[in-house]
Amino acid sequence: MKNAKSHDEKIAELTFAAVYPHYVTKVERKGRTSEELHQVITWLTGFDEQKMQSLIQEAATFEQFFKDATINPNAHLITGVICGYRVELIETPLTQQVRYLDKLVDELAKGRKMEKILRAE
């Protein structure tokens, strides 16, 4: 990553509320539902619907969002390229967690089966 520190700072300052509508649009445009998106977010973060809505209303930054999250123990199974970076090789935990979420949203939008997205073993 070029200038990884400034990149990480930008990600940390982004609000989940600003990005969430883009996630919804992306998956719905591809025939998936916001309920499926919530299932994916819940799997990764442990947040229920009420907590997610609370974080959106609070305009929580991604730093706050993931600080409150309980990351799924199988999140390390999320691999592949997102935004030009291999998610499994990203060294900064916050940036990696945000890219995990991006990767899961991409997989959902591409029509991947939910069992595969949620890394059911």
Backbone hydrogen bonds, N-H to C=O, Kabsch-Sander energy under -0.5 kcal/mol:
donor,donor_aa,acceptor,acceptor_aa,energy
4,A,1,M,-0.7
7,H,3,N,-1.9
8,D,4,A,-2.9
9,E,5,K,-2.2
10,K,6,S,-2.1
11,I,7,H,-2.1
12,A,8,D,-2.5
13,E,9,E,-1.7
14,L,10,K,-1.1
14,L,11,I,-0.6
16,F,60,A,-2.8
17,A,60,A,-0.5
18,A,15,T,-0.5
19,V,15,T,-1.2
20,Y,16,F,-3.0
22,H,19,V,-0.9
23,Y,19,V,-1.6
24,V,20,Y,-2.4
25,T,21,P,-2.6
26,K,22,H,-2.4
27,V,23,Y,-2.4
28,E,24,V,-2.7
29,R,25,T,-2.4
30,K,26,K,-0.8
31,G,28,E,-1.8
32,R,27,V,-2.8
37,L,33,T,-1.9
38,H,34,S,-2.6
39,Q,35,E,-1.9
40,V,36,E,-2.0
41,I,37,L,-2.6
42,T,38,H,-2.9
43,W,39,Q,-2.3
44,L,40,V,-2.1
45,T,41,I,-2.8
46,G,42,T,-2.7
52,M,48,D,-2.5
53,Q,49,E,-2.4
54,S,50,Q,-2.1
55,L,51,K,-2.4
56,I,52,M,-2.0
57,Q,53,Q,-2.6
58,E,54,S,-2.2
59,A,56,I,-1.0
60,A,55,L,-2.4
62,F,14,L,-2.8
63,E,12,A,-1.6
65,F,61,T,-3.2
66,F,62,F,-2.7
67,K,63,E,-1.4
68,D,64,Q,-1.9
69,A,65,F,-0.6
70,T,45,T,-3.3
71,I,69,A,-0.7
72,N,44,L,-1.8
75,A,72,N,-2.2
77,L,74,N,-2.1
78,I,75,A,-2.2
79,T,77,L,-0.6
82,I,85,Y,-2.7
85,Y,82,I,-1.9
87,V,80,G,-2.7
87,V,85,Y,-0.6
89,L,86,R,-1.6
90,I,86,R,-0.5
90,I,87,V,-0.9
96,Q,92,T,-2.7
97,Q,93,P,-2.5
98,V,94,L,-2.4
99,R,95,T,-2.4
100,Y,96,Q,-2.3
101,L,97,Q,-2.1
102,D,98,V,-2.4
103,K,99,R,-2.7
104,L,100,Y,-2.5
105,V,101,L,-2.4
106,D,102,D,-2.4
107,E,103,K,-2.5
108,L,104,L,-2.3
109,A,105,V,-2.6
110,K,106,D,-2.0
111,G,108,L,-1.5
112,R,107,E,-2.2
116,K,113,K,-0.6
117,I,113,K,-2.2
118,L,114,M,-2.7
119,R,116,K,-1.3
120,A,115,E,-2.5
